[in-house]
Amino acid sequence: MDLSIADAKRAGKPVDPMDMAIYNANLGNADKAFEWLEKCFNDRRVGLVSLKVTYSWDKIRNDSRFNDLVRRVGLP
């Protein structure tokens, strides 16, 4: 089951966007993972600094959106 930001808002409970991004990425739900990663980026979440080394992103690492995010975060 993939979870979107809208699903989380409907549930009315706080969620950690980084956890949700990892959850969706591990399930191979790239679109939902990137939706949550964009929220993390907009919120300036510190966890984004480990994008290039965390195995949690392996299933979406080859997506062009991943490389774009890495670039926008400012990682080499």
N, CA, C and O atoms as a GROMACS GRO file, in nm:
protein
  304
    1MET      N    1   0.085  -0.118   0.000
    1MET     CA    2   0.000   0.000   0.000
    1MET      C    3   0.089   0.124   0.000
    1MET      O    4   0.176   0.138   0.086
    2ASP      N    5   0.067   0.212  -0.095
    2ASP     CA    6   0.141   0.337  -0.097
    2ASP      C    7   0.057   0.446  -0.032
    2ASP      O    8  -0.066   0.443  -0.037
    3LEU      N    9   0.126   0.541   0.029
    3LEU     CA   10   0.056   0.648   0.099
    3LEU      C   11   0.100   0.782   0.042
    3LEU      O   12   0.219   0.810   0.027
    4SER      N   13   0.002   0.864   0.011
    4SER     CA   14   0.031   0.997  -0.040
    4SER      C   15   0.015   1.100   0.070
    4SER      O   16  -0.032   1.069   0.180
    5ILE      N   17   0.055   1.221   0.041
    5ILE     CA   18   0.037   1.330   0.136
    5ILE      C   19  -0.112   1.352   0.164
    5ILE      O   20  -0.152   1.377   0.278
    6ALA      N   21  -0.194   1.341   0.060
    6ALA     CA   22  -0.338   1.358   0.078
    6ALA      C   23  -0.394   1.252   0.172
    6ALA      O   24  -0.479   1.283   0.256
    7ASP      N   25  -0.347   1.127   0.160
    7ASP     CA   26  -0.392   1.020   0.250
    7ASP      C   27  -0.358   1.055   0.394
    7ASP      O   28  -0.440   1.036   0.484
    8ALA      N   29  -0.238   1.105   0.416
    8ALA     CA   30  -0.194   1.140   0.551
    8ALA      C   31  -0.279   1.253   0.608
    8ALA      O   32  -0.316   1.251   0.725
    9LYS      N   33  -0.309   1.351   0.524
    9LYS     CA   34  -0.391   1.463   0.570
    9LYS      C   35  -0.532   1.416   0.606
    9LYS      O   36  -0.590   1.462   0.704
   10ARG      N   37  -0.587   1.325   0.526
   10ARG     CA   38  -0.721   1.273   0.554
   10ARG      C   39  -0.723   1.196   0.686
   10ARG      O   40  -0.822   1.199   0.759
   11ALA      N   41  -0.615   1.127   0.715
   11ALA     CA   42  -0.607   1.050   0.839
   11ALA      C   43  -0.600   1.142   0.961
   11ALA      O   44  -0.636   1.103   1.072
   12GLY      N   45  -0.554   1.266   0.939
   12GLY     CA   46  -0.551   1.364   1.046
   12GLY      C   47  -0.446   1.337   1.153
   12GLY      O   48  -0.454   1.389   1.264
   13LYS      N   49  -0.349   1.256   1.120
   13LYS     CA   50  -0.244   1.224   1.215
   13LYS      C   51  -0.110   1.273   1.162
   13LYS      O   52  -0.087   1.272   1.041
   14PRO      N   53  -0.022   1.316   1.251
   14PRO     CA   54   0.110   1.362   1.204
   14PRO      C   55   0.192   1.246   1.150
   14PRO      O   56   0.191   1.136   1.206
   15VAL      N   57   0.262   1.273   1.042
   15VAL     CA   58   0.351   1.173   0.985
   15VAL      C   59   0.486   1.238   0.957
   15VAL      O   60   0.494   1.358   0.932
   16ASP      N   61   0.589   1.159   0.961
   16ASP     CA   62   0.722   1.207   0.927
   16ASP      C   63   0.741   1.189   0.777
   16ASP      O   64   0.741   1.076   0.729
   17PRO      N   65   0.757   1.298   0.703
   17PRO     CA   66   0.768   1.286   0.558
   17PRO      C   67   0.887   1.202   0.513
   17PRO      O   68   0.880   1.134   0.411
   18MET      N   69   0.996   1.205   0.589
   18MET     CA   70   1.112   1.123   0.552
   18MET      C   71   1.078   0.975   0.566
   18MET      O   72   1.114   0.895   0.480
   19ASP      N   73   1.011   0.939   0.674
   19ASP     CA   74   0.969   0.800   0.692
   19ASP      C   75   0.877   0.756   0.579
   19ASP      O   76   0.889   0.645   0.528
   20MET      N   77   0.786   0.843   0.541
   20MET     CA   78   0.692   0.808   0.434
   20MET      C   79   0.764   0.795   0.300
   20MET      O   80   0.729   0.709   0.219
   21ALA      N   81   0.862   0.879   0.276
   21ALA     CA   82   0.941   0.869   0.153
   21ALA      C   83   1.016   0.736   0.149
   21ALA      O   84   1.017   0.668   0.047
   22ILE      N   85   1.077   0.701   0.260
   22ILE     CA   86   1.152   0.574   0.267
   22ILE      C   87   1.056   0.456   0.250
   22ILE      O   88   1.087   0.362   0.177
   23TYR      N   89   0.943   0.460   0.316
   23TYR     CA   90   0.843   0.355   0.307
   23TYR      C   91   0.803   0.332   0.162
   23TYR      O   92   0.805   0.219   0.113
   24ASN      N   93   0.767   0.440   0.093
   24ASN     CA   94   0.724   0.428  -0.046
   24ASN      C   95   0.839   0.388  -0.138
   24ASN      O   96   0.819   0.310  -0.231
   25ALA      N   97   0.958   0.438  -0.112
   25ALA     CA   98   1.074   0.400  -0.195
   25ALA      C   99   1.103   0.252  -0.182
   25ALA      O  100   1.130   0.185  -0.282
   26ASN      N  101   1.098   0.201  -0.060
   26ASN     CA  102   1.125   0.058  -0.039
   26ASN      C  103   1.021  -0.031  -0.104
   26ASN      O  104   1.050  -0.145  -0.139
   27LEU      N  105   0.900   0.019  -0.119
   27LEU     CA  106   0.796  -0.056  -0.188
   27LEU      C  107   0.804  -0.040  -0.339
   27LEU      O  108   0.730  -0.106  -0.413
   28GLY      N  109   0.894   0.046  -0.385
   28GLY     CA  110   0.907   0.071  -0.528
   28GLY      C  111   0.806   0.169  -0.583
   28GLY      O  112   0.789   0.179  -0.705
   29ASN      N  113   0.737   0.241  -0.496
   29ASN     CA  114   0.639   0.342  -0.536
   29ASN      C  115   0.710   0.475  -0.557
   29ASN      O  116   0.702   0.566  -0.474
   30ALA      N  117   0.780   0.485  -0.669
   30ALA     CA  118   0.865   0.601  -0.694
   30ALA      C  119   0.787   0.732  -0.693
   30ALA      O  120   0.833   0.830  -0.634
   31ASP      N  121   0.672   0.736  -0.757
   31ASP     CA  122   0.597   0.862  -0.763
   31ASP      C  123   0.562   0.912  -0.623
   31ASP      O  124   0.578   1.031  -0.593
   32LYS      N  125   0.514   0.822  -0.539
   32LYS     CA  126   0.479   0.862  -0.402
   32LYS      C  127   0.604   0.897  -0.321
   32LYS      O  128   0.602   0.991  -0.242
   33ALA      N  129   0.711   0.822  -0.341
   33ALA     CA  130   0.836   0.851  -0.270
   33ALA      C  131   0.883   0.992  -0.304
   33ALA      O  132   0.924   1.067  -0.216
   34PHE      N  133   0.878   1.027  -0.432
   34PHE     CA  134   0.923   1.160  -0.472
   34PHE      C  135   0.828   1.270  -0.425
   34PHE      O  136   0.871   1.382  -0.399
   35GLU      N  137   0.700   1.238  -0.414
   35GLU     CA  138   0.605   1.334  -0.358
   35GLU      C  139   0.648   1.368  -0.214
   35GLU      O  140   0.650   1.485  -0.176
   36TRP      N  141   0.681   1.266  -0.137
   36TRP     CA  142   0.724   1.288   0.001
   36TRP      C  143   0.863   1.352   0.007
   36TRP      O  144   0.888   1.437   0.092
   37LEU      N  145   0.952   1.312  -0.083
   37LEU     CA  146   1.086   1.373  -0.085
   37LEU      C  147   1.078   1.522  -0.117
   37LEU      O  148   1.155   1.602  -0.063
   38GLU      N  149   0.987   1.560  -0.203
   38GLU     CA  150   0.968   1.703  -0.233
   38GLU      C  151   0.922   1.777  -0.108
   38GLU      O  152   0.966   1.890  -0.083
   39LYS      N  153   0.835   1.715  -0.031
   39LYS     CA  154   0.793   1.777   0.096
   39LYS      C  155   0.913   1.792   0.188
   39LYS      O  156   0.931   1.897   0.251
   40CYS      N  157   0.996   1.689   0.195
   40CYS     CA  158   1.118   1.697   0.276
   40CYS      C  159   1.208   1.810   0.228
   40CYS      O  160   1.262   1.886   0.309
   41PHE      N  161   1.222   1.823   0.098
   41PHE     CA  162   1.306   1.928   0.041
   41PHE      C  163   1.250   2.066   0.077
   41PHE      O  164   1.324   2.155   0.119
   42ASN      N  165   1.120   2.082   0.059
   42ASN     CA  166   1.056   2.211   0.089
   42ASN      C  167   1.065   2.245   0.238
   42ASN      O  168   1.072   2.362   0.275
   43ASP      N  169   1.063   2.141   0.322
   43ASP     CA  170   1.074   2.161   0.466
   43ASP      C  171   1.219   2.168   0.513
   43ASP      O  172   1.246   2.187   0.632
   44ARG      N  173   1.313   2.154   0.418
   44ARG     CA  174   1.457   2.157   0.449
   44ARG      C  175   1.496   2.053   0.553
   44ARG      O  176   1.567   2.082   0.649
   45ARG      N  177   1.449   1.931   0.532
   45ARG     CA  178   1.479   1.822   0.624
   45ARG      C  179   1.626   1.783   0.615
   45ARG      O  180   1.679   1.762   0.506
   46VAL      N  181   1.691   1.773   0.729
   46VAL     CA  182   1.834   1.744   0.736
   46VAL      C  183   1.865   1.603   0.683
   46VAL      O  184   1.977   1.579   0.638
   47GLY      N  185   1.770   1.512   0.689
   47GLY     CA  186   1.793   1.376   0.642
   47GLY      C  187   1.829   1.365   0.495
   47GLY      O  188   1.881   1.263   0.451
   48LEU      N  189   1.802   1.469   0.420
   48LEU     CA  190   1.834   1.466   0.277
   48LEU      C  191   1.984   1.466   0.250
   48LEU      O  192   2.026   1.431   0.139
   49VAL      N  193   2.064   1.505   0.346
   49VAL     CA  194   2.209   1.509   0.322
   49VAL      C  195   2.268   1.370   0.303
   49VAL      O  196   2.380   1.356   0.255
   50SER      N  197   2.193   1.266   0.340
   50SER     CA  198   2.244   1.129   0.324
   50SER      C  199   2.186   1.058   0.203
   50SER      O  200   2.195   0.936   0.193
   51LEU      N  201   2.126   1.132   0.112
   51LEU     CA  202   2.063   1.071  -0.005
   51LEU      C  203   2.156   0.978  -0.082
   51LEU      O  204   2.116   0.870  -0.125
   52LYS      N  205   2.278   1.020  -0.100
   52LYS     CA  206   2.370   0.944  -0.185
   52LYS      C  207   2.423   0.817  -0.121
   52LYS      O  208   2.476   0.730  -0.190
   53VAL      N  209   2.411   0.804   0.011
   53VAL     CA  210   2.473   0.689   0.078
   53VAL      C  211   2.373   0.597   0.148
   53VAL      O  212   2.410   0.487   0.189
   54THR      N  213   2.250   0.638   0.163
   54THR     CA  214   2.152   0.557   0.235
   54THR      C  215   2.093   0.453   0.141
   54THR      O  216   2.043   0.487   0.034
   55TYR      N  217   2.097   0.327   0.181
   55TYR     CA  218   2.046   0.218   0.098
   55TYR      C  219   1.895   0.224   0.078
   55TYR      O  220   1.842   0.160  -0.013
   56SER      N  221   1.826   0.299   0.160
   56SER     CA  222   1.680   0.309   0.150
   56SER      C  223   1.634   0.361   0.014
   56SER      O  224   1.520   0.338  -0.027
   57TRP      N  225   1.722   0.430  -0.055
   57TRP     CA  226   1.684   0.491  -0.183
   57TRP      C  227   1.725   0.405  -0.302
   57TRP      O  228   1.707   0.448  -0.416
   58ASP      N  229   1.779   0.287  -0.280
   58ASP     CA  230   1.830   0.204  -0.389
   58ASP      C  231   1.727   0.176  -0.498
   58ASP      O  232   1.763   0.175  -0.616
   59LYS      N  233   1.602   0.155  -0.463
   59LYS     CA  234   1.500   0.122  -0.563
   59LYS      C  235   1.461   0.241  -0.650
   59LYS      O  236   1.403   0.222  -0.757
   60ILE      N  237   1.491   0.362  -0.607
   60ILE     CA  238   1.456   0.480  -0.688
   60ILE      C  239   1.578   0.558  -0.733
   60ILE      O  240   1.566   0.662  -0.798
   61ARG      N  241   1.695   0.510  -0.698
   61ARG     CA  242   1.819   0.581  -0.727
   61ARG      C  243   1.842   0.606  -0.877
   61ARG      O  244   1.902   0.708  -0.913
   62ASN      N  245   1.796   0.516  -0.964
   62ASN     CA  246   1.818   0.531  -1.108
   62ASN      C  247   1.717   0.623  -1.176
   62ASN      O  248   1.728   0.650  -1.295
   63ASP      N  249   1.621   0.672  -1.101
   63ASP     CA  250   1.520   0.764  -1.154
   63ASP      C  251   1.585   0.902  -1.171
   63ASP      O  252   1.658   0.947  -1.083
   64SER      N  253   1.559   0.967  -1.282
   64SER     CA  254   1.619   1.099  -1.308
   64SER      C  255   1.578   1.201  -1.201
   64SER      O  256   1.653   1.295  -1.174
   65ARG      N  257   1.463   1.184  -1.141
   65ARG     CA  258   1.419   1.276  -1.035
   65ARG      C  259   1.510   1.267  -0.914
   65ARG      O  260   1.528   1.365  -0.841
   66PHE      N  261   1.568   1.149  -0.892
   66PHE     CA  262   1.659   1.132  -0.778
   66PHE      C  263   1.784   1.216  -0.799
   66PHE      O  264   1.827   1.288  -0.709
   67ASN      N  265   1.842   1.207  -0.917
   67ASN     CA  266   1.963   1.286  -0.946
   67ASN      C  267   1.934   1.435  -0.940
   67ASN      O  268   2.018   1.513  -0.894
   68ASP      N  269   1.816   1.474  -0.985
   68ASP     CA  270   1.777   1.616  -0.977
   68ASP      C  271   1.767   1.661  -0.831
   68ASP      O  272   1.812   1.770  -0.796
   69LEU      N  273   1.709   1.577  -0.747
   69LEU     CA  274   1.698   1.611  -0.605
   69LEU      C  275   1.835   1.621  -0.540
   69LEU      O  276   1.861   1.713  -0.463
   70VAL      N  277   1.922   1.526  -0.569
   70VAL     CA  278   2.058   1.528  -0.516
   70VAL      C  279   2.125   1.660  -0.552
   70VAL      O  280   2.191   1.723  -0.469
   71ARG      N  281   2.109   1.702  -0.677
   71ARG     CA  282   2.168   1.827  -0.724
   71ARG      C  283   2.110   1.946  -0.650
   71ARG      O  284   2.184   2.035  -0.607
   72ARG      N  285   1.977   1.948  -0.634
   72ARG     CA  286   1.913   2.061  -0.565
   72ARG      C  287   1.948   2.068  -0.418
   72ARG      O  288   1.954   2.177  -0.360
   73VAL      N  289   1.971   1.953  -0.357
   73VAL     CA  290   2.013   1.952  -0.216
   73VAL      C  291   2.153   2.009  -0.204
   73VAL      O  292   2.191   2.060  -0.098
   74GLY      N  293   2.231   2.000  -0.312
   74GLY     CA  294   2.365   2.056  -0.312
   74GLY      C  295   2.474   1.954  -0.286
   74GLY      O  296   2.586   1.988  -0.247
   75LEU      N  297   2.440   1.826  -0.308
   75LEU     CA  298   2.540   1.723  -0.289
   75LEU      C  299   2.624   1.705  -0.414
   75LEU      O  300   2.573   1.722  -0.526
   76PRO      N  301   2.752   1.672  -0.397
   76PRO     CA  302   2.838   1.655  -0.516
   76PRO      C  303   2.800   1.531  -0.596
   76PRO      O  304   2.863   1.502  -0.698
   0.00000   0.00000   0.00000
